[in-house]
Amino acid sequence: MRQRPECDQFNNRVEIAREGLDAAIRFGDGQWPGLEAHQIMDAPMTPFCAPDLGLRVPSDLHRHTLLRSYRADEWPAWFAQAGESCPSLTGPILDSSIGLADLASERFGIALLPAPMFERHVRTGRLTRPFAATVTLGSYWLTVPKERRMTSASRTLLDWMRDVHRQPRAPE
């Protein structure tokens, strides 16, 4: 997967050294100039919405507002994976998965979100995942400047994030 320049004009642009950071978590293909990238987790994306919207097949999404991130290819890619045509995308654009999840849970639309990050929302009944189809357009990565390399603290953080992702979650 190739990182598109238009994605970097939003929140995915992090200048670690200039901002005084040791590391940053980024979404993409792991290929950023001057950065060493360590994969944290895959991010298969799928629609999430408030429970009881009556969604049965992907074409049902055509009658709802589709909430969007700044990555314009997500919904078209998901619809292609689900074998359905993508409707005209006119819903609001947010730069936060959590913001998208909040709007979806309040019935403002359907959000396409990374499934592993919102399992708890499904378990607690805040959101539902109406379809099994997923599309993977990137992963989450811990990035550090190549000239700095990983510190023991960064390595500990990476190991912890990977362990949390792998562990089965207890019901809440």
C-alpha positions, -999 to +999 in steps of 0.1 A: +000+000+000+014+034-010+009+064+013-009+091-006+003+127-002-032+140+005-034+119+036-004+137+051-020+171+050-041+162+080-034+146+114-012+118+100+016+143+096+038+142+126+073+157+127+086+139+157+119+156+161+106+191+155+078+186+179+101+173+206+086+138+206+104+105+211+079+085+190+045+088+174+017+064+165+007+066+128-017+049+105-006+037+071+017+013+053+048+019+076+068+037+049+076+072+060+108+089+050+133+093+079+113+071+102+117+036+116+082+020+118+073-009+141+039-024+135+015-024+165-016-039+150-035-045+118-066-023+114-093-040+094-121-015+090-158-022+091-190-002+096-202+006+131-235+022+141-260+026+169-279-006+177-313-012+160-309+007+128-323-022+109-292-027+086-294-062+070-274-059+038-246-034+027-270-017+003-290-006+033-262+019+040-273+039+010-301+054+030-279+066+059-253+093+064-218+078+060-194+095+084-160+099+069-124+103+079-098+123+060-088+092+040-112+094+010-106+058-002-120+040+029-157+038+021-152+030-016-128+002-007-151-012+019-181-012-005-159-029-032-149-056-006-186-060+003-196-064-034-218-033-034-216+001-052-205+030-031-231+058-028-222+095-031-202+104+000-215+137+015-213+130+053-192+150+076-154+144+077-136+140+111-100+134+118-106+111+148-119+076+150-132+082+185-151+113+172-166+091+144-176+064+170-192+090+192-213+104+163-223+069+152-233+059+187-256+090+189-273+080+156-257+108+135-245+082+109-225+051+102-188+052+108-161+030+092-137+022+120-108-001+128-126-032+143-100-041+170-102-006+185-140-006+191-147-042+203-155-028+238-181-005+223-199-035+208-196-055+241-212-027+261-240-021+235-229+014+226-222+004+189-230-026+167-211-040+139-238-049+113-217-066+087-188-090+087-170-075+057-138-057+065-112-039+044-076-033+054-060-001+042-032+001+067-020-007+101-010+012+133+027+018+137+050+032+164+074+054+146+107+068+157+133+089+138+159+067+122+187+088+137+174+082+172+164+045+171+143+028+197+149+035+233+142+010+260+112+030+270+099+030+234+105-008+232+086-013+264+057+008+251+056-011+218+057-045+236+029-034+259+007-021+230+013-054+211+004-074+242-028-055+249-039-060+213-032-098+214-049-105+248-085-116+248-106-089+265-127-097+296-164-088+294-171-054+311 
